[in-house]
Amino acid sequence: MADAAGGDHGAYALTFLWIAVILLAAKLSSLIERWGQPSVLGELLVGVLLGNLALVGITIFEPIALDPIILFLAELGVVVLLFQIGLESNLSTMKKVGVPAIMVAILGAVVPFVLGAWVVGPWLLPDQTFNTYLFLGAALTATSVGITARVFKDLGKLQSKESQIVLGAAVIDDILGLIVLAVISALVTIGVITAGTVGWIVFKSVAFLAGALILGHLFAPKIGLWFSKIHTGVGMKFALAFSFGLIFAFIASEMGLAPIVGAFAAGLVLDSVCFRYFRKPEVVEEIDEALADLHANERTRSRIGGILNHRAAHHVEDLLEPIAHFVVPIFFVVTGMMVDLSTLADPAILLTALGITVLAFFGKMIAGIVAGKGVNKWIVGIGMSPRGEVGLIFATIGAGLGVVTGSVFSVIIIMVIMTTLLTPPILTWLINKQKAEEAKA
Amino acid sequence: MADAAGGDHGAYALTFLWIAVILLAAKLSSLIERWGQPSVLGELLVGVLLGNLALVGITIFEPIALDPIILFLAELGVVVLLFQIGLESNLSTMKKVGVPAIMVAILGAVVPFVLGAWVVGPWLLPDQTFNTYLFLGAALTATSVGITARVFKDLGKLQSKESQIVLGAAVIDDILGLIVLAVISALVTIGVITAGTVGWIVFKSVAFLAGALILGHLFAPKIGLWFSKIHTGVGMKFALAFSFGLIFAFIASEMGLAPIVGAFAAGLVLDSVCFRYFRKPEVVEEIDEALADLHANERTRSRIGGILNHRAAHHVEDLLEPIAHFVVPIFFVVTGMMVDLSTLADPAILLTALGITVLAFFGKMIAGIVAGKGVNKWIVGIGMSPRGEVGLIFATIGAGLGVVTGSVFSVIIIMVIMTTLLTPPILTWLINKQKAEEAKA
């Protein structure tokens, strides 16, 4: 009788259930925040759990990671995530970051990449192809700004020199990493590596980012103006911003780049200026009106007005937030599900993963050395270490290309989990030590 | 090169483009609001346009309605829409309109079914079998709550008596229609139908709704309490509400009912009480704090506090709104795309279809008569008229069984289009007339 209600309803209904299972499991895993760990780690771990219950005979969740609609939503999840990161990154503050951050970013990408692809990869994983070493190196270049930022924020150190350098370098690393990803993805697909192909891909990547930023800055506000003439409502604002991200993802893909490169570029291009012709959030309009009616005094106006202006400026981010709540956890849980725990039964893989994890920390600490004087180099180095979601994206794209398989995938995931898990406690200890020394001085 | 970024990225990227095309086309069509029409009509018409451009040689949009991910998102769209409508509907006000809604629903299903299967069907389509007349009658019983609800919502009349009766009756009609569909499908397939099978289907449907409402009311607040102990953040609030709707849709489907019936029931069950243990929206917390700091006077506190309380009480609806902005237009545009305008070329089919369309309106207007006193019977009758997606499902199932063929299929499709396209402008006109009369009184 399940299909009497018509056509594919039954099949879709099962996907509805899987979405609910993923979202609820992801939220249950946020318990991990109680131990000072970021929620992304919980989502990943709950995915590992769901994906490996078959090892103890529970196979009910097996169809989740095979459902093509779930896989699409996971891909949409990572696109939305990079779009959000792009929206939160600001090109002008990135310019102010200065030479130390650029140095840390470049060294923090180059050292792990070279060591991973040419030295430690071939040494610890001798049976793999060069393409696999390239992906391993690429996954090591990533910096997950979110986790470190949370630690600095929790300890009231977001404005410190170390924090500013790490955050600036992480944004530059995002772009460097995306270029590296674009280049090695294309190389793996084409199969032949010549100076010409590498040059062409680097050119294409830089041209796409530069073109997107220049054309975007020129036309995005105009596009906002045109569409606001049709309708100024919240629905239009949402559709315009979301479509902008999706179209950039599509164009990047058409150019042979990862869709996330396009989504990130779209986020960098869009800012609140593009939406100044649209209506403000309803609550902002209502309270604005109430303040005028009440003839509120200057102090009230300025304090509450500040909150409202901030809210209005971040309206597009606020509108995207529920979409992210819907699809981003699907990406992390599905990625976790792809980890095959039975590979850990092999002590060789476990040891390799630990070796790669040591390399992951070591590479970023080297970068910390160039952070400039008057800066705690340990804090910068450790702060750059978590690979987080960006490292995972590299691993899943490599898996999609058939280059990152079985044990190597597990090794990268373990490295990502370890760098993500160990950074908050180490960083907290280093910062508290620094605070104690400052208090003594 | 399109696939260089990895695996299925290319295919997914094309779906990203289609989503953007649908959302932007839907938003362009909101121009129709300038002529006082609800935006849902614009979305349907822009769908009809996109779906029939092939008639003038433009085939670029043809793949949209064939993309399984787009079709899933359309189905998710109607589920989210019914969930939203359920959230906005109040069970206690639904109880108040109980008896009239049941009367309207039963008469609105029986009259078109009997007239279609035994009178107008044999008269206008003399060469068909009795099974075909049964399917024609069944397709006429449907009520597409989505379209009418959007009109009431767009015109700010979702809380009116007429709206409550139509929504209540439409849900009952969904159940009645699905019972009729299940029974005649079985009749056509098996050839025999017993009182036992009919009784079982009826029992199951009633048991689902009653069970969902009773168990939901008992446990939903407790579930809210349990999950708030894990995390009280906005992400948890969203995941809990959204998953609740999806799980109910799944359960309905498992019981042989349409997923939308489950989503609507989930919305009816959930209310702000279930979320009282969770954090308020960020802007509410910030302004609350500012008002305390500023030692705001009683008048300011009460006026702005009222706005903040209203916002906090509707936080779950606000969180679902961007999801609806994403998927609901996909449902209406895709439904429009399924209309084949070339069937309109045969005048005999067109005339028959017009006759059946008149019957479709007439049958539901008869039902409007029993809506009770103090209610505009025209609004109820017209509001019940659109057959929408439910009528389409009936036609496609009949086609699958080989009972609804060729011209009859076109006739049903045209009837569905006409009732769907004509209802929004007629309903808008009737409601505006009612508003004008109320303003005069």
HADDOCK unambig.tbl for C-alpha pairs under 7 A between the chains (distance, minus, plus):
assign (segid A and resid 1 and name CA) (segid B and resid 256 and name CA) 5.09 0.50 0.50
assign (segid A and resid 2 and name CA) (segid B and resid 253 and name CA) 6.02 0.50 0.50
assign (segid A and resid 2 and name CA) (segid B and resid 254 and name CA) 5.38 0.50 0.50
assign (segid A and resid 2 and name CA) (segid B and resid 255 and name CA) 6.14 0.50 0.50
assign (segid A and resid 2 and name CA) (segid B and resid 256 and name CA) 4.08 0.50 0.50
assign (segid A and resid 3 and name CA) (segid B and resid 256 and name CA) 6.41 0.50 0.50
assign (segid A and resid 4 and name CA) (segid B and resid 182 and name CA) 5.68 0.50 0.50
assign (segid A and resid 4 and name CA) (segid B and resid 256 and name CA) 6.06 0.50 0.50
assign (segid A and resid 5 and name CA) (segid B and resid 178 and name CA) 6.29 0.50 0.50
assign (segid A and resid 5 and name CA) (segid B and resid 256 and name CA) 5.91 0.50 0.50
assign (segid A and resid 5 and name CA) (segid B and resid 257 and name CA) 5.55 0.50 0.50
assign (segid A and resid 5 and name CA) (segid B and resid 258 and name CA) 5.26 0.50 0.50
assign (segid A and resid 6 and name CA) (segid B and resid 393 and name CA) 5.93 0.50 0.50
assign (segid A and resid 6 and name CA) (segid B and resid 397 and name CA) 6.57 0.50 0.50
assign (segid A and resid 9 and name CA) (segid B and resid 253 and name CA) 6.99 0.50 0.50
assign (segid A and resid 10 and name CA) (segid B and resid 253 and name CA) 6.01 0.50 0.50
assign (segid A and resid 12 and name CA) (segid B and resid 72 and name CA) 6.55 0.50 0.50
assign (segid A and resid 13 and name CA) (segid B and resid 249 and name CA) 6.62 0.50 0.50
assign (segid A and resid 13 and name CA) (segid B and resid 250 and name CA) 4.71 0.50 0.50
assign (segid A and resid 13 and name CA) (segid B and resid 253 and name CA) 6.33 0.50 0.50
assign (segid A and resid 13 and name CA) (segid B and resid 259 and name CA) 6.84 0.50 0.50
assign (segid A and resid 14 and name CA) (segid B and resid 250 and name CA) 6.35 0.50 0.50
assign (segid A and resid 16 and name CA) (segid B and resid 246 and name CA) 5.23 0.50 0.50
assign (segid A and resid 16 and name CA) (segid B and resid 247 and name CA) 6.79 0.50 0.50
assign (segid A and resid 16 and name CA) (segid B and resid 250 and name CA) 6.36 0.50 0.50
assign (segid A and resid 17 and name CA) (segid B and resid 246 and name CA) 6.23 0.50 0.50
assign (segid A and resid 17 and name CA) (segid B and resid 247 and name CA) 5.53 0.50 0.50
assign (segid A and resid 17 and name CA) (segid B and resid 250 and name CA) 5.99 0.50 0.50
assign (segid A and resid 20 and name CA) (segid B and resid 243 and name CA) 4.38 0.50 0.50
assign (segid A and resid 20 and name CA) (segid B and resid 246 and name CA) 6.29 0.50 0.50
assign (segid A and resid 20 and name CA) (segid B and resid 247 and name CA) 6.55 0.50 0.50
assign (segid A and resid 23 and name CA) (segid B and resid 239 and name CA) 5.81 0.50 0.50
assign (segid A and resid 24 and name CA) (segid B and resid 239 and name CA) 6.45 0.50 0.50
assign (segid A and resid 24 and name CA) (segid B and resid 240 and name CA) 6.87 0.50 0.50
assign (segid A and resid 27 and name CA) (segid B and resid 236 and name CA) 6.05 0.50 0.50
assign (segid A and resid 28 and name CA) (segid B and resid 230 and name CA) 6.67 0.50 0.50
assign (segid A and resid 31 and name CA) (segid B and resid 230 and name CA) 5.86 0.50 0.50
assign (segid A and resid 69 and name CA) (segid B and resid 69 and name CA) 6.20 0.50 0.50
assign (segid A and resid 72 and name CA) (segid B and resid 12 and name CA) 6.59 0.50 0.50
assign (segid A and resid 182 and name CA) (segid B and resid 5 and name CA) 6.57 0.50 0.50
assign (segid A and resid 185 and name CA) (segid B and resid 4 and name CA) 5.84 0.50 0.50
assign (segid A and resid 185 and name CA) (segid B and resid 5 and name CA) 5.38 0.50 0.50
assign (segid A and resid 185 and name CA) (segid B and resid 6 and name CA) 6.73 0.50 0.50
assign (segid A and resid 186 and name CA) (segid B and resid 4 and name CA) 4.97 0.50 0.50
assign (segid A and resid 186 and name CA) (segid B and resid 5 and name CA) 6.57 0.50 0.50
assign (segid A and resid 189 and name CA) (segid B and resid 4 and name CA) 5.52 0.50 0.50
assign (segid A and resid 230 and name CA) (segid B and resid 28 and name CA) 6.75 0.50 0.50
assign (segid A and resid 230 and name CA) (segid B and resid 31 and name CA) 6.00 0.50 0.50
assign (segid A and resid 235 and name CA) (segid B and resid 325 and name CA) 6.03 0.50 0.50
assign (segid A and resid 236 and name CA) (segid B and resid 27 and name CA) 6.16 0.50 0.50
assign (segid A and resid 239 and name CA) (segid B and resid 23 and name CA) 5.89 0.50 0.50
assign (segid A and resid 239 and name CA) (segid B and resid 24 and name CA) 6.51 0.50 0.50
assign (segid A and resid 240 and name CA) (segid B and resid 24 and name CA) 6.97 0.50 0.50
assign (segid A and resid 243 and name CA) (segid B and resid 20 and name CA) 4.46 0.50 0.50
assign (segid A and resid 246 and name CA) (segid B and resid 16 and name CA) 5.29 0.50 0.50
assign (segid A and resid 246 and name CA) (segid B and resid 17 and name CA) 6.29 0.50 0.50
assign (segid A and resid 246 and name CA) (segid B and resid 20 and name CA) 6.32 0.50 0.50
assign (segid A and resid 247 and name CA) (segid B and resid 16 and name CA) 6.87 0.50 0.50
assign (segid A and resid 247 and name CA) (segid B and resid 17 and name CA) 5.63 0.50 0.50
assign (segid A and resid 247 and name CA) (segid B and resid 20 and name CA) 6.60 0.50 0.50
assign (segid A and resid 249 and name CA) (segid B and resid 13 and name CA) 6.69 0.50 0.50
assign (segid A and resid 250 and name CA) (segid B and resid 13 and name CA) 4.81 0.50 0.50
assign (segid A and resid 250 and name CA) (segid B and resid 14 and name CA) 6.45 0.50 0.50
assign (segid A and resid 250 and name CA) (segid B and resid 16 and name CA) 6.44 0.50 0.50
assign (segid A and resid 250 and name CA) (segid B and resid 17 and name CA) 6.04 0.50 0.50
assign (segid A and resid 253 and name CA) (segid B and resid 2 and name CA) 5.55 0.50 0.50
assign (segid A and resid 253 and name CA) (segid B and resid 5 and name CA) 6.88 0.50 0.50
assign (segid A and resid 253 and name CA) (segid B and resid 10 and name CA) 6.19 0.50 0.50
assign (segid A and resid 253 and name CA) (segid B and resid 13 and name CA) 6.40 0.50 0.50
assign (segid A and resid 254 and name CA) (segid B and resid 2 and name CA) 4.74 0.50 0.50
assign (segid A and resid 255 and name CA) (segid B and resid 1 and name CA) 6.86 0.50 0.50
assign (segid A and resid 255 and name CA) (segid B and resid 2 and name CA) 6.33 0.50 0.50
assign (segid A and resid 256 and name CA) (segid B and resid 1 and name CA) 4.88 0.50 0.50
assign (segid A and resid 256 and name CA) (segid B and resid 2 and name CA) 4.80 0.50 0.50
assign (segid A and resid 256 and name CA) (segid B and resid 3 and name CA) 6.41 0.50 0.50
assign (segid A and resid 256 and name CA) (segid B and resid 4 and name CA) 5.11 0.50 0.50
assign (segid A and resid 256 and name CA) (segid B and resid 5 and name CA) 5.90 0.50 0.50
assign (segid A and resid 257 and name CA) (segid B and resid 4 and name CA) 6.81 0.50 0.50
assign (segid A and resid 257 and name CA) (segid B and resid 5 and name CA) 5.28 0.50 0.50
assign (segid A and resid 258 and name CA) (segid B and resid 5 and name CA) 4.53 0.50 0.50
assign (segid A and resid 259 and name CA) (segid B and resid 13 and name CA) 6.88 0.50 0.50
assign (segid A and resid 287 and name CA) (segid B and resid 304 and name CA) 6.42 0.50 0.50
assign (segid A and resid 290 and name CA) (segid B and resid 303 and name CA) 6.98 0.50 0.50
assign (segid A and resid 290 and name CA) (segid B and resid 304 and name CA) 6.76 0.50 0.50
assign (segid A and resid 294 and name CA) (segid B and resid 300 and name CA) 6.76 0.50 0.50
assign (segid A and resid 300 and name CA) (segid B and resid 294 and name CA) 6.75 0.50 0.50
assign (segid A and resid 303 and name CA) (segid B and resid 290 and name CA) 6.98 0.50 0.50
assign (segid A and resid 304 and name CA) (segid B and resid 287 and name CA) 6.44 0.50 0.50
assign (segid A and resid 304 and name CA) (segid B and resid 290 and name CA) 6.75 0.50 0.50
assign (segid A and resid 319 and name CA) (segid B and resid 322 and name CA) 5.92 0.50 0.50
assign (segid A and resid 322 and name CA) (segid B and resid 319 and name CA) 5.88 0.50 0.50
assign (segid A and resid 322 and name CA) (segid B and resid 322 and name CA) 6.52 0.50 0.50
assign (segid A and resid 322 and name CA) (segid B and resid 323 and name CA) 6.80 0.50 0.50
assign (segid A and resid 323 and name CA) (segid B and resid 322 and name CA) 6.76 0.50 0.50
assign (segid A and resid 323 and name CA) (segid B and resid 323 and name CA) 6.04 0.50 0.50
assign (segid A and resid 325 and name CA) (segid B and resid 235 and name CA) 6.02 0.50 0.50
assign (segid A and resid 397 and name CA) (segid B and resid 6 and name CA) 5.48 0.50 0.50
assign (segid A and resid 400 and name CA) (segid B and resid 6 and name CA) 5.39 0.50 0.50
assign (segid A and resid 400 and name CA) (segid B and resid 7 and name CA) 4.56 0.50 0.50
assign (segid A and resid 401 and name CA) (segid B and resid 6 and name CA) 5.10 0.50 0.50
assign (segid A and resid 401 and name CA) (segid B and resid 7 and name CA) 5.44 0.50 0.50
